[in-house]
Amino acid sequence: MNSKNWPLFEVFIRSKNGLSHKHVGSLHAADPSMALENARDVYCRRNEGVSIWVVPSDSITASDPGDAEELYEPAKDKIYRHPTFYTIPDEIGHM
């Protein structure tokens, strides 16, 4: 397999413990180990992360933005699922 045929990987970085991983970009690599090393070199040059995830792009299934209304509409009438009316104390941290 030459570099033109390498699979595409999506890269997710967690910047601090307690935070969520965020998608930061994509890269091609021969295997997951190489993708992890390349992701570290490309996306964490200045110690931006504490954790890296690499996922083969073809393993991700995503919703179609055109289906958003159909997909999310049933949850709009269930306000109890979104605790927007609670007061969260400052000492809780990343919530």
C-alpha positions as CSV (number, residue, x, y, z in Angstrom):
1,M,0.0,0.0,0.0
2,N,1.5,3.3,-1.0
3,S,0.7,6.7,0.7
4,K,-1.8,7.6,-2.0
5,N,-4.0,4.7,-0.8
6,W,-3.7,5.3,2.9
7,P,-7.1,5.5,4.7
8,L,-8.4,8.8,6.1
9,F,-8.6,9.2,9.9
10,E,-10.6,11.8,11.9
11,V,-8.7,13.3,14.8
12,F,-10.3,14.3,18.1
13,I,-8.3,16.1,20.9
14,R,-9.3,16.6,24.6
15,S,-7.6,19.8,25.7
16,K,-8.0,19.3,29.5
17,N,-9.1,16.5,31.8
18,G,-12.8,16.7,32.4
19,L,-13.6,18.2,29.0
20,S,-15.0,16.5,25.9
21,H,-12.9,15.5,22.9
22,K,-13.3,17.9,20.0
23,H,-12.8,17.2,16.3
24,V,-9.7,19.1,15.1
25,G,-9.2,17.7,11.6
26,S,-8.3,14.7,9.4
27,L,-5.2,13.0,8.2
28,H,-4.1,10.0,6.1
29,A,-2.1,7.2,7.7
30,A,-1.2,3.6,7.0
31,D,-2.7,2.3,10.2
32,P,-4.2,3.6,13.5
33,S,-0.8,3.7,15.3
34,M,0.7,5.9,12.6
35,A,-2.5,8.0,12.6
36,L,-2.0,8.5,16.4
37,E,1.6,9.6,16.0
38,N,0.9,11.9,13.1
39,A,-2.1,13.4,15.0
40,R,0.2,14.1,17.9
41,D,2.8,15.8,15.6
42,V,0.3,17.8,13.7
43,Y,-2.3,18.8,16.2
44,C,-0.5,18.8,19.6
45,R,2.8,20.6,18.8
46,R,2.3,23.0,21.7
47,N,0.9,20.6,24.3
48,E,-2.7,21.4,23.3
49,G,-4.1,18.1,24.4
50,V,-4.1,15.4,27.1
51,S,-5.8,12.8,25.0
52,I,-6.0,12.0,21.3
53,W,-8.6,9.8,19.5
54,V,-8.1,8.7,15.8
55,V,-11.1,7.1,14.1
56,P,-11.1,5.7,10.5
57,S,-13.4,8.1,8.6
58,D,-15.3,5.2,7.0
59,S,-16.3,4.0,10.4
60,I,-18.3,7.1,11.2
61,T,-22.0,7.3,10.4
62,A,-23.5,10.8,10.4
63,S,-26.9,12.2,10.1
64,D,-27.9,14.2,7.1
65,P,-28.4,17.9,7.9
66,G,-31.5,17.8,5.7
67,D,-33.1,15.4,8.2
68,A,-32.6,17.6,11.2
69,E,-36.2,18.6,11.7
70,E,-37.4,15.0,11.5
71,L,-34.6,13.8,13.7
72,Y,-34.7,16.4,16.5
73,E,-38.3,17.7,16.5
74,P,-39.7,15.0,18.9
75,A,-37.4,16.2,21.6
76,K,-38.4,19.9,21.5
77,D,-41.5,19.3,23.7
78,K,-39.5,17.6,26.4
79,I,-37.9,20.5,28.3
80,Y,-37.0,18.3,31.3
81,R,-34.3,16.7,29.2
82,H,-32.4,20.0,29.0
83,P,-31.7,21.4,32.5
84,T,-31.7,25.0,31.4
85,F,-33.8,26.1,34.4
86,Y,-31.3,24.9,37.1
87,T,-28.7,27.1,38.7
88,I,-25.3,25.4,38.7
89,P,-22.8,26.5,41.4
90,D,-19.5,27.9,40.1
91,E,-17.5,25.3,42.1
92,I,-19.0,22.5,39.9
93,G,-16.6,23.4,37.1
94,H,-16.9,22.1,33.5
95,M,-20.6,21.4,33.2
